[in-house]
């Protein structure tokens, strides 16, 4: 959240935010204070149950992220995907759906595990790692500019990136 303030401004309030792959609500809790409306989406009923109990989200749904984005006419000005992309190899559909449901100047925050090999690879932990170049390509194709990329340790011994993108539409 602090990086976001530095890049976008201190008086930051989002009208309609969505936490993609919200899990138990860890990211949602951080963004709740700066979101007028916050939606949580996750595939796991158990995770949704835990997150729902925390009363963080205005709406919480147990549904696949792409399916949700493709069936809603709603537009968002903040997309959070803190630990989602590691479960998706090819990100083409996801980036396209986020682009289509973005308000002008929407922010897209997400983490990736990193690889230097190809666009993406399935790691021996059963998670996907994505190359920085692949993210740059998808961003450009879907009308996003990259505001910030930070090298981080995602989990013990696993290198990754935190990205902050802005929709140019």
C-alpha positions in Angstrom: 0.0 0.0 0.0 2.9 2.4 0.8 4.4 2.0 -2.7 0.9 2.8 -4.1 0.7 6.0 -2.1 4.1 7.1 -3.4 3.2 6.4 -7.1 -0.4 7.5 -7.2 -0.9 10.0 -4.3 -1.8 10.1 -0.6 -5.5 11.0 -1.0 -6.1 7.6 -2.6 -9.6 6.2 -2.4 -11.0 3.6 -4.8 -14.7 3.6 -5.6 -14.9 -0.1 -6.7 -12.1 -2.5 -5.8 -11.9 -6.2 -6.4 -9.6 -8.8 -4.7 -9.1 -11.6 -7.2 -8.2 -14.8 -5.4 -9.0 -13.2 -2.1 -8.3 -16.3 0.0 -8.8 -15.5 3.7 -8.9 -11.8 3.1 -5.3 -10.8 4.0 -5.0 -8.4 1.1 -8.6 -7.2 1.4 -7.9 -6.2 5.0 -5.0 -3.9 3.8 -7.1 -2.3 1.1 -10.4 -2.0 2.9 -9.6 1.5 4.4 -9.1 3.0 0.9 -11.9 1.2 -0.9 -15.5 2.5 -0.8 -16.7 -0.9 -2.1 -14.6 -4.1 -2.0 -15.5 -7.3 -3.8 -13.7 -10.6 -2.9 -13.6 -13.6 -5.4 -12.1 -17.0 -4.7 -12.4 -20.5 -6.0 -12.1 -22.2 -2.5 -15.3 -22.4 -0.5 -13.3 -22.8 2.7 -11.3 -19.6 2.0 -14.4 -17.7 1.2 -16.0 -18.8 4.5 -13.0 -17.6 6.5 -12.9 -14.2 4.6 -16.6 -13.7 4.9 -16.4 -14.2 8.7 -13.9 -11.2 8.8 -16.5 -8.8 7.3 -14.0 -7.2 5.0 -15.9 -7.4 1.7 -19.1 -5.8 0.6 -19.6 -8.8 -1.7 -17.9 -12.1 -1.7 -18.3 -14.8 -4.3 -17.1 -18.4 -4.7 -16.4 -18.4 -8.5 -13.6 -18.6 -11.0 -12.0 -15.2 -11.5 -12.3 -15.2 -15.3 -15.9 -16.4 -15.2 -16.8 -13.6 -12.7 -15.2 -10.9 -14.8 -16.7 -12.2 -18.0 -20.3 -12.2 -16.6 -20.3 -8.8 -14.9 -20.8 -5.5 -16.6 -19.3 -3.8 -13.6 -16.1 -1.7 -13.9 -13.4 -1.5 -11.2 -10.7 1.1 -10.4 -8.5 -1.3 -8.3 -7.7 -4.9 -9.0 -5.7 -6.9 -6.4 -4.2 -10.3 -7.2 -1.8 -10.8 -4.4 -1.3 -14.6 -4.8 -3.4 -15.5 -7.8 -1.1 -15.6 -10.8 0.9 -18.5 -9.4 -2.1 -20.7 -10.1 -2.5 -19.5 -13.7 0.0 -20.3 -16.5 -1.2 -18.4 -19.5 -2.4 -15.0 -18.4 -3.8 -13.8 -21.7 -7.5 -14.2 -20.8 -7.0 -12.7 -17.3 -5.3 -9.6 -18.5 -7.9 -9.2 -21.3 -10.8 -9.5 -18.8 -9.2 -7.0 -16.4 -8.6 -4.6 -19.2 -12.3 -4.9 -20.3 -13.6 -4.3 -16.7 -11.2 -1.4 -15.9 -12.3 2.1 -15.3 -10.1 4.8 -16.8 -6.8 4.9 -14.9 -7.6 1.7 -12.9 -4.8 0.2 -10.9 -3.9 -3.5 -11.2 -1.6 -4.8 -8.3 -0.3 -8.4 -8.4 2.6 -10.6 -7.5 4.4 -13.2 -9.6 7.0 -15.8 -9.0 9.8 -15.1 -11.4 11.4 -17.1 -14.2 14.0 -16.2 -16.8 13.1 -19.1 -19.1 10.0 -18.5 -21.1 6.7 -16.6 -20.7 5.7 -18.9 -17.9 6.8 -22.3 -16.4 5.2 -24.7 -14.0 7.6 -25.0 -11.1 8.4 -28.1 -9.1 6.2 -26.7 -6.3 3.2 -26.9 -8.7 2.9 -23.2 -9.1 3.5 -21.0 -12.1 6.4 -18.5 -12.5 6.1 -15.7 -15.1 8.9 -13.8 -16.8 9.0 -10.0 -16.4 9.1 -9.7 -20.2 5.9 -11.7 -20.5 4.2 -9.3 -18.1 5.5 -6.3 -20.0 4.1 -7.8 -23.3 0.6 -8.5 -21.7 0.5 -5.0 -20.2 1.2 -3.4 -23.5 -1.3 -5.6 -25.4 -4.0 -4.7 -22.9 -3.5 -1.0 -22.6 -1.7 -0.9 -19.2 1.5 0.9 -18.3 3.8 -0.4 -15.7 4.2 2.1 -12.8 6.4 -0.1 -10.7 8.1 -3.5 -10.5 9.8 -4.6 -7.3 11.9 -7.7 -6.8 10.8 -9.5 -3.7 11.0 -12.9 -2.0 7.5 -14.3 -2.4 8.0 -17.3 -0.1 11.1 -18.7 1.6 13.6 -19.3 -1.2 11.2 -18.2 -4.0 12.0 -15.0 -5.9 9.3 -12.9 -7.5 8.0 -9.5 -8.4 5.3 -7.1 -7.2 3.8 -5.2 -10.1 1.7 -2.0 -10.1 0.0 -1.3 -13.4 -2.2 1.5 -14.5 -4.9 1.2 -17.2 -4.5 3.8 -20.0 -8.1 3.6 -21.3 
